[in-house]
């Protein structure tokens, strides 16, 4: 069984808000993570029979998987067999003491288990229910399920990624899950604000494909206004030239982006070639965009022998937007990110102190302080079933023996 008690978060704008999380993998847990980083008490409902696959990625210890650790710090975990009548009754009791329920089960699964929105409202009239799925809970495609690559492809993002004459590409970063999870968390906040103003709960149906389509909303707008289907254009930019990523020494890369004439003249001066600014091929932005391939060749020849970090610092000092492309080691060792509090330390029962990526924002209000790592499976069974639901120790032991808490 888990620890006998725990101290809930005492700070943050969502202090006092309780979230039940019926989610797996990344998008759903990421939505819960963002709410936890605002001070909500987030309770994951798990079981050995229905284990989050991210607990097993790359490890034998289900409590030490890096992927699970990354998206679940500061949360609680309980074990509950939701397929059993008693497990469903216990979850219903927990709903009555909660504010938000987030689920990314297959469309219709929550309702079949007895936890669709209308069923939740019978338990708590002002509950906020957030349902996450690929195409939403209704409509001709609602039966389909998928993962982040599907979201990006069907939402139109992949169509815009790649070389001009090449095939669409899947982004290396997981736009699908993180964007989708952020949208779900934002929707939950809007619904919570609505409830505080009106006393009414809400049902929020979040479609991953629609979320990803909104990421490239400008491309859709271009099509509706012009009838022209946007195409892939590599690193080109409609308002900047040069605009790209250029090789440096030690297999590093640097990004350089120029918007104004002043920035262009500053870049030419940094290159030791101020006369380049007056070259007819590059004299203004329109000319530079027309001759972008030639300009890229010149820049590559200049950047290639140089140190990316030092070059970025020199260019920024001149007012040119430039930065070394950072790998994972660069990111976790960045003094800038540590000073701004992006990385922070949490305690882990097995490994002691460990570092995590913190909240992707800074608040003028008192922020939530996350001090615990991602929970061990069932770590908070005693807290939830004992302190919150009032079950005796004997009752909790029976639930474990009968694999209701499992």
C-alpha positions as CSV (number, residue, x, y, z in Angstrom):
1,X,0.0,0.0,0.0
2,X,1.1,3.6,-0.4
3,X,2.1,6.1,2.2
4,X,-0.3,6.6,5.0
5,X,-0.7,10.3,4.2
6,X,0.7,13.1,2.1
7,X,0.9,16.8,2.0
8,X,-1.0,18.3,-1.0
9,X,0.4,21.2,-2.8
10,X,-0.1,24.4,-0.8
11,X,0.6,27.0,-3.5
12,X,-0.3,27.8,-7.1
13,X,-3.4,29.4,-8.7
14,X,-5.1,25.9,-8.8
15,X,-4.5,25.2,-5.2
16,X,-7.6,23.3,-3.9
17,X,-8.6,21.9,-7.3
18,X,-8.7,18.1,-7.6
19,X,-8.2,16.4,-11.0
20,X,-8.9,12.7,-11.7
21,X,-6.7,11.5,-14.6
22,X,-7.8,8.5,-16.6
23,X,-5.1,8.8,-19.2
24,X,-2.1,7.0,-20.7
25,X,1.1,7.6,-22.8
26,X,1.8,11.4,-23.3
27,X,-1.0,13.7,-24.4
28,X,-3.4,13.0,-21.6
29,X,-0.8,12.8,-18.9
30,X,0.8,16.0,-20.2
31,X,-2.5,17.9,-19.8
32,X,-2.6,16.6,-16.2
33,X,1.0,17.7,-15.7
34,X,0.3,21.3,-16.7
35,X,-2.6,21.4,-14.2
36,X,-0.3,20.0,-11.5
37,X,2.2,22.6,-12.3
38,X,-0.5,25.2,-11.6
39,X,-1.1,23.7,-8.2
40,X,-3.9,21.2,-8.8
41,X,-3.9,17.9,-7.0
42,X,-3.8,15.4,-9.9
43,X,-4.7,11.8,-9.1
44,X,-3.8,9.2,-11.7
45,X,-6.0,6.1,-11.7
46,X,-4.0,3.0,-12.8
47,X,-3.9,-0.8,-12.4
48,X,-1.5,-3.6,-13.2
49,X,-4.1,-5.0,-15.6
50,X,-4.2,-1.7,-17.5
51,X,-0.7,-0.3,-17.1
52,X,0.4,2.9,-18.9
53,X,2.8,1.7,-21.6
54,X,5.1,4.6,-20.8
55,X,5.9,2.9,-17.5
56,X,7.6,0.1,-19.4
57,X,9.4,2.0,-22.1
58,X,13.1,1.0,-22.0
59,X,13.1,-0.3,-18.4
60,X,12.2,-3.2,-16.2
61,X,11.3,-1.1,-13.2
62,X,7.8,0.4,-13.9
63,X,8.5,3.1,-11.4
64,X,11.7,4.4,-13.1
65,X,10.8,4.8,-16.8
66,X,12.2,8.2,-18.0
67,X,9.2,8.8,-20.3
68,X,6.7,8.3,-17.5
69,X,8.9,10.4,-15.1
70,X,8.9,13.2,-17.6
71,X,5.2,13.8,-17.8
72,X,4.0,12.9,-14.3
73,X,5.9,14.8,-11.7
74,X,4.0,16.0,-8.6
75,X,1.0,13.7,-9.3
76,X,-0.6,11.1,-7.1
77,X,-1.2,7.5,-8.2
78,X,-3.8,5.0,-7.1
79,X,-4.5,1.4,-8.2
80,X,-8.1,0.6,-9.1
81,X,-9.6,-2.1,-11.2
82,X,-12.2,-0.1,-13.1
83,X,-13.7,-3.2,-14.7
84,X,-15.0,-4.3,-11.3
85,X,-18.3,-3.0,-9.8
86,X,-16.6,-2.1,-6.6
87,X,-13.8,-0.3,-8.4
88,X,-16.3,1.7,-10.3
89,X,-18.1,2.6,-7.1
90,X,-14.9,3.8,-5.5
91,X,-14.1,5.9,-8.5
92,X,-17.6,7.4,-8.3
93,X,-17.0,8.3,-4.7
94,X,-13.8,10.0,-5.7
95,X,-15.5,11.9,-8.5
96,X,-17.9,13.4,-5.9
97,X,-14.8,14.9,-4.2
98,X,-13.2,16.2,-7.4
99,X,-13.4,19.1,-9.8
100,X,-12.1,17.9,-13.2
101,X,-12.0,14.5,-14.9
102,X,-9.6,14.0,-17.8
103,X,-9.7,10.9,-19.9
104,X,-8.2,9.8,-23.2
105,X,-9.8,6.3,-23.4
106,X,-11.2,5.1,-26.7
107,X,-14.3,7.1,-27.7
108,X,-17.3,5.8,-25.8
109,X,-15.2,3.8,-23.3
110,X,-15.8,6.2,-20.4
111,X,-19.5,6.0,-20.9
112,X,-19.5,2.2,-21.1
113,X,-17.7,2.2,-17.7
114,X,-20.3,4.5,-16.2
115,X,-18.3,7.7,-16.4
116,X,-19.6,9.6,-19.4
117,X,-20.5,13.2,-18.9
118,X,-24.1,12.8,-18.0
119,X,-23.2,10.0,-15.6
120,X,-20.5,12.2,-14.0
121,X,-23.1,15.0,-13.6
122,X,-25.3,12.7,-11.6
123,X,-22.4,12.2,-9.3
124,X,-21.4,15.9,-9.1
125,X,-23.5,18.5,-10.9
126,X,-20.7,21.0,-11.5
127,X,-18.0,18.5,-12.6
128,X,-15.8,19.4,-15.6
129,X,-15.2,16.5,-17.9
130,X,-12.4,16.7,-20.5
131,X,-12.5,13.9,-23.2
132,X,-9.5,13.5,-25.5
133,X,-9.5,11.5,-28.7
134,X,-8.2,11.7,-32.2
135,X,-11.4,13.0,-34.0
136,X,-13.6,13.8,-31.0
137,X,-16.3,11.7,-29.4
138,X,-18.9,12.2,-32.2
139,X,-19.0,12.2,-36.0
140,X,-18.2,9.7,-38.7
141,X,-14.5,9.4,-37.8
142,X,-14.9,9.2,-34.0
143,X,-14.3,5.5,-34.0
144,X,-10.7,5.9,-35.1
145,X,-7.8,6.0,-32.7
146,X,-4.2,7.0,-33.2
147,X,-1.0,8.5,-31.8
148,X,1.0,11.7,-32.3
149,X,2.2,10.9,-35.9
150,X,-1.4,10.4,-36.9
151,X,-2.4,13.7,-35.3
152,X,0.3,15.6,-37.2
153,X,-0.4,14.0,-40.5
154,X,-4.2,14.3,-40.5
155,X,-4.0,17.8,-39.1
156,X,-2.0,19.0,-42.0
157,X,1.3,19.7,-40.2
158,X,3.4,17.1,-42.0
159,X,2.2,18.4,-45.3
160,X,4.2,21.6,-44.6
161,X,7.3,19.9,-43.4
162,X,10.1,18.9,-45.8
163,X,12.0,20.0,-48.8
164,X,10.3,21.9,-51.6
165,X,10.4,19.0,-54.0
166,X,10.3,16.3,-51.4
167,X,7.7,14.2,-49.6
168,X,5.9,15.3,-46.4
169,X,7.9,14.7,-43.3
170,X,7.1,13.7,-39.7
171,X,8.4,16.3,-37.3
172,X,11.1,14.9,-35.0
173,X,9.6,16.8,-32.0
174,X,6.3,15.5,-30.8
175,X,4.0,18.4,-31.8
176,X,1.1,15.9,-31.7
177,X,1.0,15.0,-28.1
178,X,2.4,18.2,-26.5
179,X,0.2,20.6,-28.5
180,X,-2.9,18.4,-28.0
181,X,-2.2,18.0,-24.3
182,X,-1.7,21.8,-23.9
183,X,-5.0,22.4,-25.7
184,X,-6.8,20.0,-23.3
185,X,-5.3,21.7,-20.2
186,X,-6.2,25.2,-21.5
187,X,-9.8,24.0,-22.2
188,X,-10.0,22.6,-18.7
189,X,-8.9,26.0,-17.3
190,X,-11.5,27.9,-19.4
191,X,-14.2,25.5,-18.1
192,X,-13.0,26.0,-14.6
193,X,-13.1,29.8,-15.0
194,X,-16.6,29.4,-16.4
195,X,-17.7,27.4,-13.4
196,X,-16.3,29.9,-11.0
197,X,-18.4,32.6,-12.7
198,X,-21.6,30.7,-13.2
199,X,-21.5,27.6,-11.0
200,X,-21.9,25.4,-14.1
201,X,-19.7,22.5,-15.0
202,X,-18.9,21.7,-18.7
203,X,-18.1,18.9,-21.1
204,X,-15.0,19.5,-23.2
205,X,-14.5,17.3,-26.3
206,X,-10.9,17.8,-27.5
207,X,-10.0,16.5,-31.0
208,X,-6.3,15.9,-31.6
209,X,-6.6,16.4,-35.3
210,X,-8.5,19.7,-34.9
211,X,-5.9,20.8,-32.4
212,X,-3.1,20.1,-34.8
213,X,-5.0,21.8,-37.7
214,X,-5.1,25.0,-35.6
215,X,-1.3,24.9,-35.3
216,X,-1.1,25.6,-39.0
217,X,-4.2,27.9,-39.1
218,X,-2.4,30.4,-41.3
219,X,-1.9,27.8,-44.0
220,X,-5.6,27.0,-44.0
221,X,-6.4,30.8,-44.1
222,X,-4.1,31.2,-47.1
223,X,-5.9,28.5,-48.9
224,X,-9.4,29.9,-48.2
225,X,-8.3,33.4,-49.3
226,X,-6.3,32.5,-52.4
227,X,-7.4,29.0,-53.4
228,X,-3.7,28.0,-53.4
229,X,-2.6,24.9,-51.5
230,X,0.5,25.8,-49.4
231,X,3.6,23.8,-50.2
232,X,6.7,22.6,-48.4
233,X,9.5,25.2,-48.4
234,X,12.2,23.7,-46.2
235,X,13.5,26.5,-43.9
236,X,12.4,29.4,-46.1
237,X,10.4,32.2,-44.5
238,X,8.0,34.7,-46.2
239,X,9.3,37.6,-44.1
240,X,12.9,36.8,-43.5
241,X,16.0,36.1,-45.6
242,X,18.4,34.6,-44.8
243,X,16.4,32.2,-42.7
244,X,17.9,28.7,-42.0
245,X,20.2,26.4,-40.1
246,X,23.8,26.4,-41.1
247,X,26.7,23.9,-40.3
248,X,29.5,24.8,-37.9
249,X,32.5,23.0,-36.4
250,X,32.2,19.8,-34.4
251,X,29.1,18.8,-36.3
252,X,27.1,21.7,-34.6
253,X,24.6,23.9,-36.3
254,X,23.5,27.5,-35.9
255,X,20.2,29.1,-36.8
256,X,20.3,32.6,-38.4
257,X,17.3,34.7,-39.2
258,X,17.3,38.2,-40.7
259,X,14.2,40.4,-41.0
260,X,15.3,44.0,-41.4
261,X,17.9,45.8,-43.5
262,X,19.7,46.9,-40.4
263,X,20.1,43.2,-39.4
264,X,21.3,42.4,-42.9
265,X,23.9,45.0,-42.8
266,X,25.0,43.9,-39.3
267,X,25.3,40.3,-40.6
268,X,27.4,41.4,-43.6
269,X,29.7,43.3,-41.2
270,X,30.0,40.3,-38.9
271,X,31.0,38.3,-42.0
272,X,33.8,40.8,-42.7
273,X,32.2,41.5,-46.0
274,X,30.1,44.8,-45.7
275,X,30.1,45.1,-49.6
276,X,27.9,42.0,-49.7
277,X,25.0,44.2,-48.5
278,X,25.1,46.1,-51.7
279,X,25.2,43.1,-54.0
280,X,22.2,43.3,-56.4
281,X,21.3,39.7,-55.6
282,X,20.9,40.5,-51.9
283,X,20.3,44.3,-51.7
284,X,16.8,44.0,-50.2
285,X,14.6,41.3,-48.7
286,X,12.8,40.5,-52.0
287,X,16.2,40.1,-53.8
288,X,17.5,37.9,-51.0
289,X,14.5,35.6,-51.1
290,X,14.8,35.3,-54.8
291,X,18.5,34.3,-54.5
292,X,18.1,32.5,-51.2
293,X,19.9,29.3,-52.4
294,X,23.0,31.4,-53.4
295,X,22.9,33.2,-50.1
296,X,22.7,29.9,-48.2
297,X,25.9,28.7,-50.0
298,X,27.8,31.8,-48.9
299,X,26.6,31.6,-45.3
300,X,27.4,27.9,-45.1
301,X,31.0,28.5,-46.2
302,X,31.3,31.2,-43.6
303,X,29.8,29.4,-40.7
304,X,31.3,25.9,-41.3
305,X,34.7,26.4,-39.7
306,X,33.4,28.4,-36.7
307,X,32.2,27.5,-33.2
308,X,28.4,27.6,-33.1
309,X,28.2,28.9,-29.5
310,X,30.7,31.7,-30.0
311,X,29.3,32.7,-33.4
312,X,25.8,33.0,-32.0
313,X,27.0,35.2,-29.2
314,X,28.9,37.5,-31.7
315,X,25.9,37.8,-34.0
316,X,23.4,38.5,-31.2
317,X,25.7,41.2,-29.9
318,X,25.2,42.9,-33.3
319,X,21.5,42.5,-33.2
320,X,21.2,39.5,-35.5
321,X,18.9,36.6,-34.4
322,X,21.2,33.6,-34.2
323,X,21.6,30.7,-31.8
324,X,23.4,27.4,-31.6
325,X,21.0,24.4,-32.3
326,X,21.0,22.7,-28.9
327,X,21.1,19.0,-28.3
328,X,19.7,17.4,-25.1
329,X,23.0,17.7,-23.3
330,X,23.3,21.4,-24.2
331,X,19.7,22.0,-22.9
332,X,20.2,20.3,-19.5
333,X,23.5,22.1,-19.0
334,X,22.2,25.6,-20.0
335,X,22.9,28.2,-17.3
336,X,20.3,30.4,-18.9
337,X,17.5,27.8,-18.4
338,X,18.7,26.9,-14.9
339,X,18.8,30.6,-13.9
340,X,15.2,31.1,-15.2
341,X,14.0,28.2,-13.2
342,X,13.0,26.0,-16.2
343,X,14.8,23.1,-14.6
344,X,14.2,22.2,-11.0
345,X,14.9,19.5,-8.5
346,X,12.4,17.1,-7.1
347,X,12.7,14.2,-4.6
348,X,12.4,10.6,-5.6
349,X,12.1,7.8,-2.9
350,X,14.4,5.5,-4.8
351,X,17.0,7.8,-6.3
352,X,17.0,10.8,-4.0
353,X,17.1,14.2,-5.7
354,X,16.6,14.4,-9.5
355,X,16.1,17.2,-12.0
356,X,13.0,17.7,-14.2
357,X,11.8,20.2,-16.8
358,X,9.6,22.6,-15.0
359,X,6.6,24.6,-16.0
360,X,6.7,26.2,-19.5
361,X,5.7,29.6,-18.1
362,X,6.5,32.2,-15.4
363,X,3.7,33.5,-13.1
364,X,3.3,36.8,-11.4
365,X,1.1,34.9,-8.9
366,X,2.7,32.5,-6.4
367,X,3.6,29.5,-8.5
368,X,3.1,25.9,-7.5
369,X,6.2,24.3,-6.1
370,X,6.6,20.7,-7.4
371,X,8.8,18.8,-5.0
372,X,7.9,15.2,-5.8
373,X,8.9,13.1,-8.8
374,X,6.4,11.0,-10.7
375,X,4.6,8.6,-8.4
376,X,5.2,5.0,-7.9
377,X,2.3,2.8,-9.0
378,X,-0.3,3.0,-6.2
379,X,2.0,5.2,-4.1
380,X,-1.1,7.2,-2.8
381,X,-3.5,4.4,-2.2
382,X,-3.7,5.0,1.5
383,X,-4.1,8.7,1.1
384,X,-6.9,8.5,-1.4
385,X,-8.8,5.5,-0.1
386,X,-8.1,6.2,3.6
387,X,-8.0,10.0,4.1
388,X,-10.2,11.1,1.2
389,X,-12.7,8.2,1.0
390,X,-12.6,7.2,4.7
391,X,-11.9,3.5,4.2
392,X,-10.5,1.7,7.2
393,X,-7.2,-0.2,7.1
394,X,-9.1,-3.5,7.1
395,X,-11.2,-2.4,4.2
396,X,-8.2,-1.3,2.2
397,X,-6.5,-4.6,2.9
398,X,-9.6,-6.5,1.6
399,X,-9.6,-4.4,-1.6
400,X,-5.9,-5.4,-2.2
401,X,-6.6,-9.1,-1.5
402,X,-9.6,-9.1,-3.9
403,X,-7.6,-7.3,-6.5
404,X,-10.0,-4.3,-6.6
405,X,-6.9,-2.2,-5.7
406,X,-4.5,-3.9,-8.0
